[in-house]
Amino acid sequence: MNSFASLRKRDPDFVASVMREMAGRFAAELEPVDVPLRVGSTDLPRRLVDVAECGGGLRIANRDLLGAVVDEEVAELDHVKHAADFIAVREQPAEGRVLRTELAAKVRGRSKLPVMLLCGSEASLDEVNTLIAAGRIDFAAHIPATTPEGSTP
C-alpha cells in the first residue's frame, strides 16, 4: 500500500521520481519508512521505530543506540551531539509540525547525525513518508506514552 496519497495529488512527478529511485536502490517498491537505515554501525530495518526515554535521552527499542533530544534551539546541539548516535526533535503540538520539521532540517544540517522526529499519535504514515522522502528527517518514532509517575510503561 502506498501512503503518498496527499502528496501524489499535489506533486505526482516528485512521488514518481522518489519511488523510481527507491525501486532502483532496493529492487522493490518500498515506502520511505520501509527503507533500511544505518545509524552508526547499526542497521535499522525500517525508519519508523519504537523508542523509550532513557536518562534524559532516547533509546531505540532492541538496539544499542542512544539519541539526544532537542526541544527548542539548534544551539542545544553543541551540548548533546558528542554522546549521541542520533538527534531527536520533539514535536510540539502547539507549534505545529511545520516548525518542528524546519528545526529538524536545521539540526540535520548542523549535526551531521541522523535526525528523528518524535511524532504525536496523530501523525499519519503519509506525513512521515513525506517528511522522509523530502529529506527533512531520516526516521521517526511516536512519542512514548508515560505513566502518571513519568516512567515509560
C-alpha positions in Angstrom: 0.0 0.0 0.0 1.4 3.4 -1.0 0.6 6.1 1.6 1.7 9.1 -0.5 -2.0 10.0 -1.3 -2.0 13.7 -0.4 1.5 14.4 -1.8 0.7 12.4 -5.0 -2.3 14.8 -5.6 -0.1 17.9 -5.2 3.1 16.7 -6.9 2.8 13.4 -8.8 6.1 13.8 -10.6 8.0 14.1 -7.3 6.4 11.0 -5.8 7.1 9.1 -9.1 10.7 10.1 -9.0 11.1 9.1 -5.3 9.5 5.7 -6.0 11.7 5.1 -9.0 14.8 6.0 -7.1 13.9 3.7 -4.2 13.0 0.9 -6.6 16.4 1.2 -8.3 18.2 1.1 -5.0 16.2 -1.7 -3.3 14.7 -3.7 -6.2 11.3 -3.4 -4.7 8.5 -0.8 -4.4 9.1 0.4 -0.8 7.7 3.3 1.0 10.3 5.6 2.7 9.5 4.3 6.2 10.3 0.7 4.9 13.8 1.6 3.5 16.6 0.4 5.8 18.7 3.0 7.6 22.2 2.7 9.0 22.7 4.7 12.3 26.3 4.5 13.4 27.2 0.8 12.9 23.7 -0.4 13.4 21.3 -1.2 10.6 17.6 -0.5 11.2 15.2 -2.5 9.0 12.8 0.5 8.7 12.6 4.2 9.5 9.6 4.1 11.9 10.9 2.9 15.2 9.9 2.4 18.8 11.7 4.4 21.4 11.9 4.6 25.2 13.1 7.5 27.3 16.4 6.8 28.9 18.3 9.1 31.2 17.1 12.4 29.6 17.6 10.9 26.1 16.1 8.2 24.0 17.0 4.5 23.2 15.7 2.8 20.1 14.0 -0.4 21.2 16.1 -3.6 20.8 19.1 -1.6 19.6 22.1 -0.2 21.3 21.5 3.3 20.0 21.2 6.4 22.2 19.7 9.7 21.0 19.7 13.2 22.3 16.5 15.2 22.3 16.5 18.8 21.1 13.3 20.7 22.0 14.0 24.3 21.4 17.1 25.6 19.6 19.8 24.3 17.3 22.2 25.8 19.9 21.4 22.9 22.2 23.3 20.6 19.7 26.8 21.6 20.9 25.9 20.2 24.4 24.3 16.9 23.3 25.6 15.7 20.0 29.0 14.4 21.2 27.4 11.4 23.1 24.6 10.7 20.7 24.1 8.3 17.8 21.2 10.4 16.5 19.3 13.6 17.3 15.6 13.6 18.0 13.4 16.7 17.6 10.3 16.5 19.7 7.1 17.6 18.0 5.3 20.4 19.9 1.6 20.3 19.0 1.1 24.0 19.9 3.7 25.0 17.3 2.6 22.6 14.6 4.6 20.1 12.6 5.9 22.6 10.1 8.0 24.4 12.6 9.3 21.2 14.0 10.3 19.9 10.6 12.1 23.2 10.0 14.0 22.7 13.2 14.7 19.1 12.3 16.1 20.2 8.9 18.4 22.7 10.7 19.5 20.1 13.2 20.2 17.6 10.4 22.4 20.1 8.5 24.3 21.1 11.6 24.8 17.9 13.5 25.7 15.6 10.6 23.9 12.9 12.6 20.6 11.1 11.6 17.6 13.1 12.8 14.4 11.6 14.2 11.1 13.4 14.5 9.2 12.4 17.6 5.6 12.5 16.4 2.4 12.7 18.3 0.0 9.8 17.9 -2.0 11.8 15.4 0.9 11.8 12.8 -0.1 9.7 9.8 2.1 7.3 7.9 1.6 9.6 4.9 3.1 12.5 6.8 6.1 10.5 8.0 6.7 9.1 4.5 6.5 12.6 3.0 9.0 14.1 5.5 11.5 11.3 4.9 11.1 11.4 1.1 11.6 15.2 1.2 14.8 14.8 3.2 13.6 16.7 6.3 14.1 13.8 8.6 15.9 10.5 8.5 13.4 8.5 10.6 10.6 8.9 13.0 9.0 7.5 16.2 5.8 8.1 18.1 6.3 9.9 21.4 6.5 7.2 24.1 3.5 7.1 26.4 4.3 7.8 30.1 2.6 6.7 33.2 1.4 9.3 35.8 4.7 8.8 37.7 6.6 9.8 34.5 8.0 6.4 33.6 7.5 4.6 30.3 5.1 1.7 30.7 
